[in-house]
C-alpha cells in the first residue's frame, strides 16, 4: 500500500525567500502524486498533480514540484514566498485504483 | 459550476448528542469521501460512497456512519458524541468511477468542501 511522509510539520520562511516543502512517498506501483493547500477555515484545494510524462509539474500560485523516482520524492517549491502563501500543505499519493493517502501536512509560515 | 457544499459550517454539541452533516457534491460527481481533520491526527479517511453504496471505510468506530442518496448527496452521522470527536469534517467529491478508476483514465482529483467544524462540549 502506498504512503506519504512529509518532512517537517512546520516550515517558516521570510517573504521573498525560497519555499521548499518535502514529500517522500512509498508505492509499489507508479503513483499519482498531488499537492493540496488548505487556507484557514477552508477545505483543501489542489495545487498540482503528477500523473505521467514530464517530471517537473507546474501548479497554481507559482508553485511547482518535481517527481524523482530514484529518490521517491515529490518536493514542492516556490522561488519567492509571498505572505498569502501562509497555509497548510498536504502531499498525497494514489495508486491506479485512485485510493488516496495524505501526508500529515506541513504548516508554512511566511515572515515579513 | 458550483463546488462542494457542506452544511452546517459550524456547530456546537454536547457529549452524548448526535450530529448529522451534509455534503452536496459537484454535479456529475458520484464518488463522495469524508475525512476527519484534527490537529493531532491530521487528515483521517472516514468512508467513501459511490452510487449509494459505501465502497471504502476507514478505521473509525461504528458511531460514525454515512449514507448517500440517489442524487449523490451524502450525509454522515456521529452518534453518542465524545469530546474527541471535535474536528473539522471534510467532504470531497470526484469523478472516480465504478471500478475505482476514472472514466477515460487518469488521476482522481478530489474537490473538497469548506468543511463542517464540530465542537463537542
Interface residues (C-beta under 8 A of the other chain):
Chain A: X32 X34 X36 X41 X42 X43 X44 X45 X46 X49 X51 X90 X94 X96 X97 X98 X99 X100 X102 X103 X104 X105
Chain B: X4 X6 X42 X43 X56 X90 X92 X94 X96 X99 X100 X101 X102 X106 X107 X108 X109 X110 X111 X112 X113 X114 X115 X117
